Amino acid sequence: MTDSKRLILVFGATGQQGGSVAAALLKAGWAVRALVRDPASDKSVALREAGAHIVQGDFGDAASLRAAMQGVHGVFSVQPSSPGGTVSDDDEIRFGIAIADLARECGVAHLVYSSVASVEAGVGLGHFESKARIEAHIRTLPIEATIIRPSSFMEMLVMPGFGLDSGSFNFFMQPDQPVGLLAVADIGKCVAAVFADPARFAGATLELAGDTVTGSELAALFTHAAGHPITYARFPDDVLAANPFLRKLTDMLDRAQVPDANALADLRRINPDMQSMRTWLAGDGRTAFRAALGASGAWAYNQQ
Ligand SMILES: NC(=O)c1ccc[n+]([C@@H]2O[C@H](COP(=O)([O-])OP(=O)(O)OC[C@H]3O[C@@H](n4cnc5c(N)ncnc54)[C@H](OP(=O)(O)O)[C@@H]3O)[C@@H](O)[C@H]2O)c1
């Protein structure tokens, strides 16, 4: 049950996760305060027009975080990470811990922290180890907290550089190896369900996925959606050998547990709208997928 009189502070609301959370909370009747760096940006203006209350601040400015937390019932915490963003792993840890500490200090009733799926499998990956550190810190605090761990975003698959434009898609898993995937819009719906039922979700850690697909299944789904053949192969060995970051992500996925059918069904009870890869390709992801078919270029994070 939601309470429109109670306020949730959403970080990163101009980004993917925070944007999804702000939209879902507003739709569910919560009041939303969004801390943004630039209140005049197009995304901040759109958030205000959607009904959020905008406050200016920065993860690195504790006074702005403390001011934003006054009078809020809940906080949704997400930080950008290396390697694609402008933050270091130490920054991410510092920001995530500062937000959790301030939430406790300010008497916030429910903190939801967004980590990453299979965080334990991310040994050697800075942006996984950072989240493991933040999770561990939150568990030491006397605050009702829920940790969500989103799987790889379906939106990531249609970024340039994976070969959709050439009809031969490369990604991290083997053709017969399943990976968990999640539509960004479903993060917000899950988080709204978490804030609505603190008795159930306080203290919980939720691995979020809407679907699991193997490389071969992905090829079939892409082929169907494109209307022409798209093949699948894991990144070639020479590419992985030349790129330690891709290699580490691939190794992480080899170690990662994927949710089974029961876990996916449980998540669907939390968020009945949870999208499969098939429904996402036909709906939320349709435009981005069509664009990716004609977009060449390198993956933004394809760095060493
Ligand atoms: N991609 C995946 O498949 C995946 C899966 C699981 C987890 N993750 C994790 O998701 C996280 C990123 O989430 P996202 O994709 O939602 O990020 P995003 O779309 O890049 O958005 C980042 C948000 O953080 C805000 N921000 C950046 N620096 C800030 C600062 N110094 N002070 C205040 N706000 C600041 C940005 O606001 P501005 O408008 O001011 O820039 C923006 O709203 C990363 O930690 C990543 O590891 C990713």
The ligand as an SDF file (V2000), in Angstrom:
LIG
                    3D

 48 52  0  0  0  0  0  0  0  0999 V2000
   24.2600   -1.2770  -17.2450 N   0  0  0  0  0  0  0  0  0  0  0  0
   23.9060   -2.3830  -16.6050 C   0  0  0  0  0  0  0  0  0  0  0  0
   23.5580   -3.4130  -17.2090 O   0  0  0  0  0  0  0  0  0  0  0  0
   23.9210   -2.3750  -15.0830 C   0  0  0  0  0  0  0  0  0  0  0  0
   23.3950   -3.4680  -14.3880 C   0  0  0  0  0  0  0  0  0  0  0  0
   23.3840   -3.4390  -12.9840 C   0  0  0  0  0  0  0  0  0  0  0  0
   23.9160   -2.3450  -12.3030 C   0  0  0  0  0  0  0  0  0  0  0  0
   24.4430   -1.2990  -13.0260 N   0  0  0  0  0  0  0  0  0  0  0  0
   24.9910   -0.1460  -12.2560 C   0  0  0  0  0  0  0  0  0  0  0  0
   24.1020    0.9410  -12.4280 O   0  0  0  0  0  0  0  0  0  0  0  0
   24.7860    2.1250  -12.0060 C   0  0  0  0  0  0  0  0  0  0  0  0
   24.4620    3.2570  -12.9420 C   0  0  0  0  0  0  0  0  0  0  0  0
   23.0720    3.4590  -12.9370 O   0  0  0  0  0  0  0  0  0  0  0  0
   22.3550    4.1520  -14.1680 P   0  0  0  0  0  0  0  0  0  0  0  0
   22.5800    3.3310  -15.4000 O   0  0  0  0  0  0  0  0  0  0  0  0
   20.9830    4.4930  -13.7470 O   0  0  0  0  0  0  0  0  0  0  0  0
   23.2550    5.4720  -14.3020 O   0  0  0  0  0  0  0  0  0  0  0  0
   23.1300    6.6550  -15.3450 P   0  0  0  0  0  0  0  0  0  0  0  0
   21.9770    6.4420  -16.2660 O   0  0  0  0  0  0  0  0  0  0  0  0
   24.4950    6.8820  -15.8980 O   0  0  0  0  0  0  0  0  0  0  0  0
   22.7540    7.8820  -14.4070 O   0  0  0  0  0  0  0  0  0  0  0  0
   23.6470    8.3460  -13.4120 C   0  0  0  0  0  0  0  0  0  0  0  0
   22.8620    9.2960  -12.5320 C   0  0  0  0  0  0  0  0  0  0  0  0
   23.7050    9.7300  -11.4430 O   0  0  0  0  0  0  0  0  0  0  0  0
   23.6870   11.1580  -11.4230 C   0  0  0  0  0  0  0  0  0  0  0  0
   24.9720   11.6260  -10.9430 N   0  0  0  0  0  0  0  0  0  0  0  0
   26.1940   11.3980  -11.4920 C   0  0  0  0  0  0  0  0  0  0  0  0
   27.1430   11.9840  -10.7550 N   0  0  0  0  0  0  0  0  0  0  0  0
   26.5010   12.6080   -9.7370 C   0  0  0  0  0  0  0  0  0  0  0  0
   26.9540   13.3960   -8.6390 C   0  0  0  0  0  0  0  0  0  0  0  0
   28.2590   13.6790   -8.4650 N   0  0  0  0  0  0  0  0  0  0  0  0
   26.0450   13.8850   -7.7650 N   0  0  0  0  0  0  0  0  0  0  0  0
   24.7200   13.6240   -7.9480 C   0  0  0  0  0  0  0  0  0  0  0  0
   24.2230   12.8800   -8.9680 N   0  0  0  0  0  0  0  0  0  0  0  0
   25.1200   12.3860   -9.8540 C   0  0  0  0  0  0  0  0  0  0  0  0
   23.4330   11.5800  -12.8530 C   0  0  0  0  0  0  0  0  0  0  0  0
   22.9110   12.8760  -12.8400 O   0  0  0  0  0  0  0  0  0  0  0  0
   23.2850   14.0280  -13.9150 P   0  0  0  0  0  0  0  0  0  0  0  0
   22.0130   14.2970  -14.6490 O   0  0  0  0  0  0  0  0  0  0  0  0
   23.6840   15.1600  -13.0490 O   0  0  0  0  0  0  0  0  0  0  0  0
   24.4020   13.5100  -14.7860 O   0  0  0  0  0  0  0  0  0  0  0  0
   22.4020   10.5410  -13.2750 C   0  0  0  0  0  0  0  0  0  0  0  0
   21.1250   10.8920  -12.7900 O   0  0  0  0  0  0  0  0  0  0  0  0
   26.2730    1.7930  -12.0100 C   0  0  0  0  0  0  0  0  0  0  0  0
   26.7280    1.6950  -10.6800 O   0  0  0  0  0  0  0  0  0  0  0  0
   26.3160    0.4310  -12.7100 C   0  0  0  0  0  0  0  0  0  0  0  0
   27.4270   -0.3360  -12.3120 O   0  0  0  0  0  0  0  0  0  0  0  0
   24.4410   -1.2880  -14.3700 C   0  0  0  0  0  0  0  0  0  0  0  0
  1  2  1  0
  2  3  2  0
  2  4  1  0
  4  5  1  0
  4 48  2  0
  5  6  2  0
  6  7  1  0
  7  8  2  0
  8  9  1  0
  8 48  1  0
  9 10  1  0
  9 46  1  0
 10 11  1  0
 11 12  1  0
 11 44  1  0
 12 13  1  0
 13 14  1  0
 14 15  2  0
 14 16  1  0
 14 17  1  0
 17 18  1  0
 18 19  2  0
 18 20  1  0
 18 21  1  0
 21 22  1  0
 22 23  1  0
 23 24  1  0
 23 42  1  0
 24 25  1  0
 25 26  1  0
 25 36  1  0
 26 27  1  0
 26 35  1  0
 27 28  2  0
 28 29  1  0
 29 30  1  0
 29 35  2  0
 30 31  1  0
 30 32  2  0
 32 33  1  0
 33 34  2  0
 34 35  1  0
 36 37  1  0
 36 42  1  0
 37 38  1  0
 38 39  2  0
 38 40  1  0
 38 41  1  0
 42 43  1  0
 44 45  1  0
 44 46  1  0
 46 47  1  0
M  CHG  2   8   1  16  -1
M  END
$$$$
